[in-house]
Amino acid sequence: MVGQSELAFRDLCRAKGACDLCYTPMFIADAFVSDAGYRAKVWRTHAKDRPLIVQFCGTRADTLIRAGKMVQDQCDGIDLNLGCPQKVAERGRYGAFQMDESNWPRLSSLVSAISRALSVPVSVKVRVFESLDRTKRYCRMLERSGASMIAVHPRTRTQREEVLADWSKIRELKSSLQIPVIANGDCWHAEDVWLCLLQTGADAVMSAQGLLHNPALFRPLAEAQRRGDLPLRPEDDTSSKIPPLSATLSSHLRRRREIGVYFRSVSLAAAVKRRSSCSTFALPTRVLPTGSFVSTPSDLRERFDLAVAYLDCCVKCPPCHPSVVRRHLYFMLFNPFQANLDLFDALCCASEVADWRDLIARLRERAELDGPHPAAKGKLLSKKRTFRRDGTLAPPPWPVGGGGFHVSGGRKSDAEKRKKEKRKRKKRKVNETTKPKPRRGGRPPLPYPESSSQFTPSVGLF
């Protein structure tokens, strides 16, 4: 997760979520090697932070090897991110933007060189192609090159969460590879994790968005596994009993969904798929018998306790910037913030642990009413905020430099300065060509009616 699996959050997941393995945020290898300030900002660990995989992105073998050697004595593996589809990866031409077939020879030599040079195993995280055959060839090439494990997110480089993760591709890849395969995508609840293990036959399940919303995501399943009351275990040789993909969760249920009326708020699935039936949690009884790990409304109440526990972890291991804490609290208390816009604004401004604790207490008090708090009725956002594609509020913004904190605090190179100046000149040229010509008398035409009564901006009410 870019900028979101820092040490404090890893400690929380290990303590509350029964995570067997944690990854660091994605580090930019070039900055990690060349900038001591960046390295000190993003890389922190301690003796109990194990097992741990450190994830890097980059395009040069020598830089990735130097970065790996800096941390290999404090971790259990190095991961090369070949699946990041975000803008920061597109600008640097790393992550998922290296998966074009013309880059395969270079990627092969890259993975091979890193795996030979480091004393810890090297794994990769990838996305898939539209073609299953092409995806298989891609993953086999990485396996032959020395990758000891592969994590697969079954969406293409251009697809986002509106498109359902295709677990069937993970199942096909698992049967064609010899190395361990980790499944990733659309695991929002403990029962999703269980179904994903059954459907894909993967060796493990990785979660990012689901874990941000619920750091205790894996715990109910781990506890049920210890008690031995799982209806069906992935390692059982009962392939005939495993329900086919078409008979399990429908596409609108394999998403973040409400599991009670404790918080009346926006359903992500309903917003994306426009399905009114998504607001209530339900599973086909022929697929999943009632079990101790099925999500319940009490899970939502527990999010407040998890948020407080996260702040306790932050006191011991402070994140590098307050925006990291704000975003974690936003995801853990996602529904309450959607229903309390005034407190969302307070979250975006808070920078101290005491302020965050007070904010959690106020949200909990309002949520206990099981309805809109009188203080929240009619409240508007005090500032203009960004909304996501599903209509919900976007998380609090990152600082300048993005979630990866990839912008070095040092002086920019001459090449970077030239690129920046070139972009500015291009932008000025575009603005000059699109600028409206002034009318006679020097006054430019108005872009909206002169009468203010004809122009009323829209605002979002609760």
N, C-alpha and C positions, 0 to 999 in steps of 0.2 A: 504494500500500500504506500503510495507516494506520501511521505511525510506524516503517516498516521500510525505506524507501528513502532513508535519510540519506546524507550526503556520503561517508562511509567505504565504505558498501555500493555506492554508485554508482561510486566509484573502482575497487572490486574488479571490478564487472561490466564496466566499460570495459576494464580491463587483462586480464581472464581470460575474459570471456564474449562478446566481439565484439558488444556491444550497440550498435546504431546510434543509439538515442535513449533517454534516461533521463527519468523523471518524479521529482519530489520526492514526499515523503509528502503526504497530503491535509492542507492547512492550513485551520484555521477562520478565515474572513475577518474576522469581528468581532474575534476575539482578536488576529489578526495586525496589524490596524490600531490597536487601542486599547491594546494591552499590549506595551510595548517589551521586557519580560522574556521573554514568550512568543516574540516575533519573534526575539530573539537566541538563544533556546534551539533553535528548530526550523529556522531558515533560515541555512544556510552554503553557500558555493560558492567556486570559484576559477576561474581563467582556462581551465583544461583541462577543466572540467566542462561541456562543450558537445558536441553540442546538448542542450539541457535544456528541459523543460516544467515549469512550476510549477503545481501543482494546488491549487485552492481549492474550498471548499464554502461556500455561503451562500445567503441569500434576498433580499438587498437589492442593487440595482444600484449605488448610490452607494458602499457599503462594498466591494463587489467591485472597482469601478473604482479606489478608493483603494489597495486591496491590490495590484492589478495594476500600478499606476504605481510602487509602491515597488520592484518587482523587474523591470520590463520591460527595463531596460537591462542586466540580468545573465542574461537567459534568451532563449530563442528562441520561446516561446509560453506562453500561459496556458490552462489546462484547467479547465473547470467540471465538477466531479464530480456527476453526476446518477444515479449507479449504486450508491452505497454503501448496503448493506442493514443495517449494524450498528446496535447500540443507540444509539450516540452520535449517529448520523444521525437515528434515530427521535425522540430527545429534542429535537433542534434542528429537526426537520421539514425537513431538507435531504437531499442525496443522492437515493437512490431514492424517498424519501418525498415528492418533488415531482412524480412522474410521473403522478399522477392527472389525468384529462382536464380536470377543472375548473381545474387550475393551468396549462394550456397557454398561455392568453393572457398570463399573468404571466411564464412562462418565455420566451415569444417576445420580449417587450419587454426582459427581463433580458439575454438573449444579444445582442439587437440593440444595446442600449445599451453593453454591454461591448466588443463588437467594434468599434463606432464610436469609442470613447473611447481605446482602447489602440493602441500603435504596433506591437504584435506580433500574430500570428494568435491567434484564440481557438478552441479545440476543446472537445468535450464527450465525456464517457464515460457510457454509458447501459446499462440493463438492458432486457429485452424484456417484452412483454405475452404472455399466452396466445394472443391473436389476432394472427396475422401481419399482417393488414390494419391493425389498430390500431397495431402497431409501426411499420409503414411510414409511416403518417400522422404519427406522433410524430417520427420521424427526419426526414421531409421538412419538417416545421414548423421543426425546429432548423436544418436546412440553409438554408431561406428566411430565417431570422432572422439569419444571418451566421456560423454555425459553419463553420470552414474544414476541419475534420476530425472524424471521429466514431469513437470506440472502442466496440465492442459486446460486452457480456458476455451470451451467449444463455441466461441463466436469468432467471426472474421475480424480483420483489422478495422473495418468500417462500421461494424455493428455495435450497438449499445444495448442497454438493458431492456429497451422496448422489444428486442428480438429475444426469443426464448433460447437459452443455452441448450445446445443439441447434445444431450448426454449420450446418445447412440454413437456419436463419433468417438467419444472416450472409450466406450466398450470395444469398438473395432480396433482402436489403437492399442488398448491393453492386450488384446489377443495377438497382436503382431509385433510387440516389443518384448525384450528380455529384461529390461531394467524396470524398477518400480515406477508406477504411474500414479500421479496424484490428480484427482478430479477437482475442478473448480467451476463455480457458476451456479447461480440461482439456489443457493442453500441458505434460506432465511430462518429456518426453524429446525429443531432437532430432528423432527420426522423427515424433513427434506434431506438431511445428512444421511439418515438411515436408508432412505429410498435411493439416494445417489450411489451409495456403496453397493446396494443390491443391483441396481440397473446397470452400472458400469463395470462392476468387478474390480474397481480401482483398489490400490493398496491403501489409500488414505483420501481424505477430503480436505481441501483447503478452502477457507472462507475469508473474504475481505469485507464486503458491504454488510453481509449478515452479522459478522462479528462486531462491526462498528455499532450497529443498532443494538446488539445483545452480546456483550463480552462473555456471558455464561452460555453461549449457544451450544457448546459441546457437552456441558456438564450433565444434563438429564440423560443423554445417551450413554455417557461413560458410567454413570451410576447404575443404569439399567443393565449394562453389560456386566458390571461387577456382580450384580445380584443374579444374573443369568435369566432374566425375565423378558429378553427380547423375543418377539414372535418368530423371528427368523434371523439367523446370523449370516453375514456375507460369506464366511469361510465354510459354511455348510455346503455339502455337495447335494444341493436340492434345486438345481437349475430349472427343473420342470415346475417347481412351485413358485418361482419368482415371477411376479406379474409382468407382462410385457409393457413396454413404454406406453402403448396406446391405452392401456387399462388403468394406468396410475393417475397421478395428479394431472388434472387438465391444466392447460397453459395459464389460465388466469389464477389458479391456485398456487402454481410454482412461482410465487412472487411474495414480496413482503405483504402480509395480510393482517387484518385486524383479528384478534382472537377473543374479543369480548367487547362489551360496551363501556368499559371503564373509562376510556377516552373516546369521545365522539370527535372524529377528525377525518382527514382526507385519507382515502385508501389509495395507495400507489397503483394497485392493479386496476381499480375502478377508473382512475384518472387516465391511465394509459390505454386500457382496453375498452373503456366505457361499458363495463359490466356492472350492473347494480348488485348482482349476486355476490360480488367479491367482498362486500363489506362484512360478511359473516364467515368465520372459519368453519370449514367442513372438509372431511376426507371421505372418499368412498369406503364403506365398511368392508367391502370385499378385498380391499388392498391392505388396510392397516387396522388391525384390531385395536381396541382401546388399550393403551399402554401407559406406563408411568412416565414415559418421556414425551408424550404428546403435549404440545403447547397449551397453556391455560391462561386465563386472565391474570392469575397471580404472577405470571412472568412479567407482565407490564408493571405491576407494583414494585417488583424487584429491581427494575431499572433505576429507581431513585436510590436504592441502597448501593447499586453498582456505581452510580455517578459519585456518591460520597466516597466509596472505596477508591475510586480512581483519583480523587483529589488527595486522599491520604498517600497514594503512590507518588503523586506529583510533589508532595512535600518532601519525600525522601529522595526522589530523582526528578528534579524540575526539568520540564521540557525546554527546548531552546527558545520558544517564543509563545506568548499567550494565545496566539491564534490556534495553536495545536490543541490546547485545552478547550477553547471555545467550540471547536469543531467536534471534538469528542463528546462534549456535553450535548451539543445539538443533536447528534445522531442517537445517543442513548435515550434522550428525552424528546424524540422526534415528534410524536403526536402532541404532547402538551405544548410544545413551542408553536406548532401550527395553529393551535387554538388560543394562544395567548401572545398576540403580536407585540404588546407593550413589553413583555418580558424577553421577547426575542431581541428587541432593540437594546435592552439592558445587558443581554448576553454579549452583544457585539461590542459593547463599551467596557465591559468588566475586564480587569487585568490582575486582580488579586484573589487569592484562595478564599479569603473571608467573603468577598463579594459573590463568588461562585457558590459558596455554601448557602448564603442567604437566598440566592436565586433558586437553588434546588428546593429549599424549604418552602418558598413562596409557590413554586410550581406544584409541589406535593399537596399543599393546602388547597389549591384550586382544583387539583385533580380529584381529591377526595369528595368533592361536591358532585362528581359524575355529571358535570354540565358546565356551561360557561360561568365563570366567576363574575360577580357584579362589576368588579374593577376592570374586567377585560372587555365588557360590552361596548361596542361602538368605537373601540380604540383603533387608531390608524398607525401604520408604521411611521415613526418620526422622520425617517430618512428613506430615500428611494432605495429599494432593495431588488436584488435579482431573483427571478423565479425560474425554477427548473422546467424541463419540457413537460413534466407531469402536472404542473400547476402548483406544486408545493414550493415553499421558500427555499432558496439555495442556502447552503451552509454559510456561516460567517466567512468573510474573505481571508485569503492568505496575505502575508506581508509581501512587499515587493520582492520578486524573485521566485514566486510560485511555491507550490506545496513541497517540491523537492529541495527548496532553499539552494537552488543550483547556481544562483548568481553570486559570483565571488565578491567579497568585500574589497579586494585589492584593485589595482589599476587595470583598466581594460587594455588589451593588446591593440596594436595599430590596426590589425585586420578587423577586429571588432568595431573600432571607431569608424573605419571606412565603411563597413556594412551599415552601421547606424546612420551615418551621414547620407549614404545612398538611399536608404529607406525614407529619410526626411525629404530629400530632393524629389523623390518619386511621389510622395504624399502631397507636397506643395504643387507639383505639376498637375496632379489629379484635381486638387482643389481649385486651381486656376481655370481649368477647362470646364468645371461644373458650376463655377460661381455665376449667379444670374447677373445679366448686364443691367446697370442702373438705368432707370427711366430718365427722360429729359428733366433736368432739375436736380439730378444727383441722388434721388431717393430710390433704393432698390425695391422691387415688388415684395409685398408681404407674403410669407408662406402660409398665412392663415387669415381668416376674415378679420377686418378691422374692428368689428364690433365684438367686444369680449364676451357678450352674451351668446354668441354663436360658437364659442370655442370653450368647452368645458373639459378639462383633463379628467380621465377616469382614475379612481382610486379604489383600492381594495378594502372592504369592510370585513369585520369578523362575521 
